[in-house]
Amino acid sequence: MINQLKTLNENISLLTKVTAISVGRETIFKGKERKEEKLEVLDDLRLPDEITALLIGSTPESIRAIRSQQKKAKAKAKVVQAESQPPQLPQPQEAEKQ
């Protein structure tokens, strides 16, 4: 019984999110033409790939592929940023004033 209530609560929460997105779709996606941009907006809501795909107008497989590409791009950007910064030397501690 508890598991059924938990599942029901999760489904109600999901339905609420999808309804809110559907109602505010124009505002939420304003200025976001590409699927990647729309996905970034929706990722914070942690929707299932199937629901995200429906809202964006794509397929779940495409959503997974876009996320994979974004993850690789972020990892590469971190590496490039780390390589471009000079190594940080430890700062000597200031003498304590008495």
VMD Tcl script that draws the C-alpha trace (Angstrom):
set ca {
  {0.00 0.00 0.00}
  {2.81 2.44 0.88}
  {4.58 1.69 -2.40}
  {1.38 2.38 -4.32}
  {0.95 5.73 -2.55}
  {4.56 6.64 -3.28}
  {4.08 5.79 -6.97}
  {0.85 7.78 -7.05}
  {2.60 10.81 -5.53}
  {5.40 10.57 -8.10}
  {2.88 10.36 -10.94}
  {0.94 13.36 -9.61}
  {4.16 15.35 -9.33}
  {5.13 14.42 -12.89}
  {1.68 15.32 -14.19}
  {1.85 18.69 -12.42}
  {5.22 19.49 -14.00}
  {4.09 18.46 -17.48}
  {0.90 20.49 -17.15}
  {2.80 23.57 -16.00}
  {5.27 23.25 -18.88}
  {2.47 22.77 -21.38}
  {0.64 25.88 -20.17}
  {3.79 28.03 -20.04}
  {5.49 26.49 -23.06}
  {5.82 29.74 -25.02}
  {7.35 31.59 -22.08}
  {9.61 28.74 -20.99}
  {11.02 28.15 -24.48}
  {11.08 31.82 -25.55}
  {14.24 32.44 -27.54}
  {15.16 28.77 -27.45}
  {14.89 27.34 -30.94}
  {17.33 24.44 -30.77}
  {16.54 21.15 -29.04}
  {19.74 21.46 -26.99}
  {18.60 24.79 -25.56}
  {15.17 23.45 -24.71}
  {16.70 20.38 -23.08}
  {18.85 22.55 -20.81}
  {15.69 24.25 -19.55}
  {13.91 20.96 -18.87}
  {16.83 19.07 -17.33}
  {16.40 20.81 -13.99}
  {12.94 19.26 -13.69}
  {14.30 15.70 -13.94}
  {11.57 14.49 -16.26}
  {11.76 11.05 -17.87}
  {13.32 11.06 -21.34}
  {10.01 10.05 -22.90}
  {8.21 13.09 -21.47}
  {11.08 15.44 -22.29}
  {11.10 14.16 -25.87}
  {7.37 14.79 -26.23}
  {7.69 18.34 -24.93}
  {10.65 19.14 -27.19}
  {9.31 17.30 -30.23}
  {11.97 14.64 -30.39}
  {12.61 11.02 -29.46}
  {13.98 9.61 -26.19}
  {17.03 8.31 -28.06}
  {17.72 11.78 -29.43}
  {17.43 13.25 -25.92}
  {19.96 10.74 -24.59}
  {22.32 11.51 -27.49}
  {22.09 15.27 -26.89}
  {22.79 14.81 -23.18}
  {25.79 12.63 -23.99}
  {27.17 15.28 -26.36}
  {26.62 18.02 -23.79}
  {28.36 15.98 -21.11}
  {31.38 15.42 -23.37}
  {31.50 19.11 -24.29}
  {31.44 20.16 -20.62}
  {34.20 17.70 -19.74}
  {36.32 18.95 -22.65}
  {35.72 22.57 -21.62}
  {36.90 21.79 -18.09}
  {40.09 20.21 -19.41}
  {40.80 23.16 -21.71}
  {40.12 25.62 -18.90}
  {42.41 23.73 -16.50}
  {45.19 23.62 -19.08}
  {44.94 27.33 -19.83}
  {45.30 28.44 -16.22}
  {48.75 28.72 -14.68}
  {49.39 26.47 -11.70}
  {48.45 28.02 -8.38}
  {51.32 28.35 -5.97}
  {50.51 28.16 -2.28}
  {50.38 31.60 -0.66}
  {52.62 32.17 2.33}
  {50.63 32.76 5.45}
  {50.70 36.24 6.88}
  {52.38 36.65 10.21}
  {49.87 36.93 12.98}
  {49.59 40.38 14.47}
  {49.61 40.57 18.20}
}
mol new
graphics top color blue
foreach p $ca { graphics top sphere $p radius 0.5 }
foreach p [lrange $ca 0 end-1] q [lrange $ca 1 end] { graphics top cylinder $p $q radius 0.2 }
display resetview
